[in-house]
Amino acid sequence: MFSLSRRNLLAGAAGGVIAVAADGSRAVFAQGTTAAPKRGGTLTATWGGLEPQSLFVPPGGGSSPYFTSTKVHERLLRLNNDLAFEPVLALDVTPAEDFRSYTIKLRPGVVWHDGKPFTADDVVFSALSYWKPISAGVALKALSHAEAVDPTTVRLTFDAAVPDFFLKSILAGKSGLVIARHLYEGRDILTNPANNAPVGTGPFKVKEWVRGSHVEFVRNERYWDPQLPYLDRLVIRWWRDPASRSAAFEAGQLDIGVFNPTPAPDIKRLGATGRFTSTTKGYDNSAWVSTIEFNSRRDIVKRAEVRRAINHAIDRSFIAETIFFGLAKPAAGPIPSSNALFFNKNVPAYAFDVKKAGQLLDAAGLPVRNGSRFRLTVVAAGWFEENVKLGQYVKQALEDIDIAVDLAIPDRATSLKRIYADYDYDIALSNNSGAVELVPQWTQFVTTDGILKGAAFRNANGYSNPRVDEIVARLSVEIDPAKRVALAHELQTVLATDLPWTSLVEIESVTVARSDVRGHSQFADFMGESWGNVWLDR
């Protein structure tokens, strides 16, 4: 039985109206109608980036493998657009009075895509062998024990009190995907062949990955929610540039694209045709930023005074207005201002001031000699077209303060290697998306435990500050909300002072879809949801 309430009614641009049952299952109705969703059809989707290195990358690997893996792997919980937790594989997550243990009641009758039963043993294995050592890291440092009380009950035990919102955020977040014990136990999780053909509990099963083109998913006929998925097939296809995605929309080859799939001017143009809609919903728990990070292993940029000078030389307003066509705004610190829970507006700021940047470098004992102060290698990561333009701009900005620049704009694979495996850069221009909860998605760029050679979108800069590590560790176990906010504010102040890694601009994320695509953008991280609710009104 479904119930409609004020909280459960979510209307989005072409998204429809949602009725949510107590067990988390949903019925989605067309906007302005009471018609039931239509079943069948094939949806072709894309995102504003490139093909992943693997369909599932256990340590994270960036948004591209996250996009593909979450159509197969599921989490225990998810966040809706009201930032309220909803059940997925877990029906209930209950803390003990002292918050040192949590009891998780699992959904019964769930099976993996290969027919094996999903049980508490899978969650125990995921918690101890995957989440703690690989995906969540320091966020679950206090986790001391996990046990299967019975086939549908798990108890997690911690060495210290763990905040309810914090733990649930991990279980609903990027690091909380549940993996199959029978496929991963006794094998290297990072190199398991299953990562290229994931087997999960989600509404879609992998049928075929055609490298360089697309991955095809088909309906999971034994999905735990018998209503879902509505689609017969989901195809995620990759185009190399935003203009090609615009052309694909207009040619009828593409139905939906997440995270700014087309050039910014095309979003308005496509909408004017009446055939397409756009929305910024579905990103409340996935804020996107453009970032700059400094390699602490390199003699010049390991100095905080140099990093501060360089930040003064960069015009964030120019980046937002010119490179991102106004679909961004200058960042005011390492954490986005959209994070209403933890954002600290009172951190050191670095206003655009070329003269001051030069003065700071002079004071640091780095005057101009023979035409330049020093030479730096800048790598603009090849994830997005905007990074190409950003690299060219930053090169010019540094040359304006007499820094010689060797600019590299490698493809995705080479960018991953240079930044995260070889540490072959002085400055890296990249991107990040993170949840409202800071640990681990934001903090893993700056904590010592985030340094994992070869692991993408973690601490490649080598920054290691015991005070930062201590703050993050305390954030993971502090249950007083006010004290957690104070710790988060202190963390941002330290990072905005040291500047090992920080945000340049906050990017406004947009989803573009054909007007007959329904049921999308309902969740706080729509890109990373299973898409079982999406349907075609054709």
Beta strands, then each sheet from edge to edge (+ up, - down):
strand 1: 17-20
strand 2: 26-29
strand 3: 42-47
strand 4: 77-79
strand 5: 85-87
strand 6: 90-95
strand 7: 101-106
strand 8: 143-150
strand 9: 153-158
strand 10: 204-210
strand 11: 214-219
strand 12: 233-237
strand 13: 256-258
strand 14: 276-279
strand 15: 287-294
strand 16: 328-330
strand 17: 374-380
strand 18: 403-408
strand 19: 427-434
strand 20: 501-507
strand 21: 511-514
strand 22: 517-518
strand 23: 535-536
sheet 1: 1+ 2-
sheet 2: 10+ 11- 12+ 3+ 13+ 21- 14+
sheet 3: 4+ 5-
sheet 4: 6+ 7- 9+ 8-
sheet 5: 16+ 20- 15+ 19- 17- 18-
sheet 6: 22+ 23-
end
